[in-house]
């Protein structure tokens, strides 16, 4: 019989599962039990359809605790991703369709979202997945509101994450929800995770989110923006560096990178400001100048718009405590 404070976790396994999608969250949940002084806080069980072992995409063999049919109803049902989600056993989808609604929380890591969607469990929900599978998820399941940008999304009882390591961030967020910030930070320190990333952080850094321009003048502008976030990053100034007219520069930059020069500069500035808030003790006014915002209010608006939190609160929540993790 489950204890009142017990939040059991059932991890669904299948052939060609991504091993880190499984082990990352499992390490977080078991570590959380130690952090709160209750090893049984998150009893974890793994299961397959037939109770037999499976091979992961990296070739590791995982031996489950038993078959799904014998697993007790969990508090949290966790579905990892991997190549096996592309050719899922219909019996597994049927099991999820039947048993998924009985769990208190439904969690998908990476392309595990494809399995939950196939079972109809993401209908009407906002969800994400690995960036490479977002288009597939949206096309195959139009009833799901797919957001390709965040590293994880919590929508009611359903939580989905981006690829691989984002499952650790999501699991840490769930631990914080259950046991508080100190418990989540203790687990992060134990796992040597430098920062528990907020869910609305983009799956890519500014440089990865945009494509690398083909032409050297535009690539040089991309590098220069990253190295000089406090400089004049207006279109006329950047166009002059590329020796192009502002109109030609804007058109060429967007065609080759997928974003406008202004949007790219905004991403770089925000990313630089985040790093300074996380890694230094500088004041908000000093950081706003160093990142080209000019005023703390301008930086505050950018943070609230993109991350949903002002700079001071962001630092409080996500800067590592003294001594590091």
N, C-alpha and C positions, 0 to 999 in steps of 0.2 A: 504494500500500500504506500502511495507516494506521501511524503511529508509535506506540510503546508508551504515550506519555503523551497521545495525542490522544483527545479525546472529541467526536466529530463529532455535530452536531445537525441533524436533518432536521425542518423545519417544514412541516406540511401546510396548504395553502391551499385555499380554496373560496369561491364567491360568497357575499357577505354575511358575511364574516368580520369580527370586531372588530379594527380595525387595531392598537390598543394591545396587544391580546393577543399580537400578532405582534412588534411593534417593541420592546415593553418587555423581554421575555426576550432577544431578539436583541441589544439594546444591552448587557445585562448580560453575556452570554456573550462577545461581541466585546471588551467592555471588560476582562473578566477576562484575556483573552489579553495585552492590553497591560500589565495590572497585574502579571502574573507574568513579563513579559519574553519571552513566547512568543506572537506573534500567531496561530500556528497551533494553539494549545491547544484551541480550540473551533471548528473549521471548520463554518460554518453554511451549509446549503443549503435553499432553499425549493422546493416542488414542488406541482403540481396534477395531477389525474388525466390531463389531456390536454396538460399543458405550457403551456396558454394563460393569459393574464392573467385576474385576477379583480377584481371591484369589492367594496370593503369597505362596511360599513354606513354609513360616513361619506361614501362617494362616491369615495374614493381608489382608484386603480387600482394593483394590485400585479402586477409581472411576475416570475414564478417563474424559477428556474434551469433548470427542465426538468420533464418528466413524472415522476410517481411511479414508473412502471415502470422508468425508467432510473436511479433513485437508488440508490446503494450502501447496504448495510445500515448504519444509523447506530448510534452508541452511545446517543444520546438521541433518541427520537421525540417531538416536541412537537406537540400538537393544540390549537390555539386555539379560542376560542368565537365567538359572534356569532349573529345571527338565522339564518344558514345552517345551524346545527346542528338547527334544528327541522324542516327539510325536506331532510335530507341525501340525497345521491345514493346509492342502494343499492350502486353500484359502489365508492364510497368506503368504505362500511362493510365490504364484502367485502375490500378491500385492507387495511384496518386489521386485520381478523380474521386474515388470512393473514400479514401482515408484522409486526404489533405484537409478537407473542411473540418475534421475533428480535432486538428491540432490548434493550440492557442496561437502559435506563430508559425508562419510559413516563410522559410528562408531559402533563397536561391543564390548560389555563388556562380559567377561567370555565366556560361551557357546553360546552367541549370534552369535559367529562366525559360528556355525553350521547352523543357519538360513540363514545368508548371503551366505554361501557356497552352501546351497541347492538351493538358488535362482540364482546361477551362478555368484554372485557378487564378489567372491574372486578368480575367475579363473585367473591364471597368476600372482597373488599377493603373496607376503610373508606375513604370518599371524601367530598369536598365539591364544591360548585360555587357559582355565584352564588346569593345568598339567594333570589332570585325564582324560581330553577329547582330548588331542593332538593326541593320537594314533587313536582314532575314526575319528577325523577330517581328518587325513592324509590318513587313509584307505578308507574312504567313498568318499573323494574328492582328488584324486591323482593330479589333475590339480592345487591344491593349494600348495604353498611352505610353509609347516608348520614348524615353529621354536618353539620348546617347552620351550626354555630357558628364553627369555626376558619377563618382566612384561607387556610391550606393544610395538607395532610395528606401525610405520607410513610408509605406502607405497603408495605414491601418494595421491590420495583423499580418500584412505581407511586406517582406523586405527582400530586395534584390540588390546584387552588387555587380560591379564591373569585373574584369578578369583577375583571376589568380590571387595576387596579394591583397586585392580590395576586399576579399572575403575576411581577412584578418581585421581590417578597419571596421567592417560591418559587425563582426563578432564583438569587437571591443566596444562599439557603440551600444550593442545590446547588453553587454555586461554593465556599462555605465548606467543604462536605463534601469537595470535590475538592482544594482548594488552601489551605484554612485561613482563619481569621478575618481576618487582615490583608488578604488578597486581596479578600475580600468587602467589607470596609470601604473599601478603596481604590476599588472600583467604586462603592459607595454615595456616596462623596465626589464622585467624578467626575460622577455623575448628579444630584448635589445632592439625594439622598434623605436626609432628616434622620435617619431611624432605620430600620434593618433590623428589621422587626417579627417577633416570634416566631410560628411557625405556629399555636400554640394561642391567639393573641390573637383575640378575637371579631371577626366581620365588622363589627360596629357598636360605636360608643361606647355608654356606658350610656344616654345620652339618646336615641340613635337606635334602640337595641335595643328599648326600650319605646315603645309608642305614646304620643302626647301625649293627656292626658286631655281630655275634652270640657268638663267643668265647671271653671270658673275656680278654685274653692278647691283642687281636686286639681292643676291645673296650677301653681298657686302653690306647693303643697307640693313638686312636682317641681323647680321652680326653686330653692326654699329648700334642698332636700337637696344639689343640685349646688353651691350657694354656701357651704354650712356642713357639710362632711363630718365635722368634729370635734364637732358638736353632738350632743345626745341625739336619736337617730333611731329611738327605740323607737316601736312602734305607738301607745301612749297619747299620747306627746308629739306625734307627727305628726297624730294624730286631733284633738287639741286645736287645732292650728293650722288645721285644716280645719273646725273647729266641728262635728264629727261624733262619734258614739260610736265607740269602737275597733272594734267589730264591724261597724258600718255602713261605717266608713272602709276597713277591710281589704277588705270585699266590693266596695265601689265602686271602690277603687284597682285591684284586680286585674281587674275587669270592663272598666275603661276603658284600662288600660295593658298588660294581658296578663301582668303579673308582680306578685308580692306586694310590699308596702312593704319588707319585710325584704330581699328579693332585690334590689330596686332600689337600696336603700341600700348593700348589699354591692358592687354593680357600681360605683357612684359612688366609694366609698371606694377600691376597688382601682385604678380608673382614675386617681384623684387621686394615689395613692401612686406609681403607675408614672410619672406625669409628673414628680413631684418627684425620683424616683430618676434619671430621664433628664436632667433639666434643672438640677438644683442639686447642691451638694456637701454638703447636709445629712446628718447621721448618721441611721442607721436608727431609733434611739430617738426622735429629734426628729420624723422623718417619721411614725412610727407614731402619735405624739400628735396631730400636725397633721391626720391623716386619720381620727381617731376610733377607732383600734385600741386605744389605751391602753397596750399593751406591745409590744415588738418581737416577742415570741413569738406574739402574736395575729396580727400582720401576717405573720409568717413562715408560719403555718399557712394563711392566706388565699392567699398567693402559691403555696405548694406545691400546694394543692388545685386552684387555677384555672389557674395557668401552669406548674406542674410544676417550678418552680425557686424557691429562697429569694431574698429581696430583694437580698442582697449579690451573689449570682451574677447575678441579673437586671441589676443596675447594671453589673457588670463586662462583661457581654456586649452590653448594648444602649445604654449611654450613649455618645454621640459622643466621640471623643478630643478633647483640647484643641485649640482652633482651629476645631472644627466640621468638617462634611463639606465 
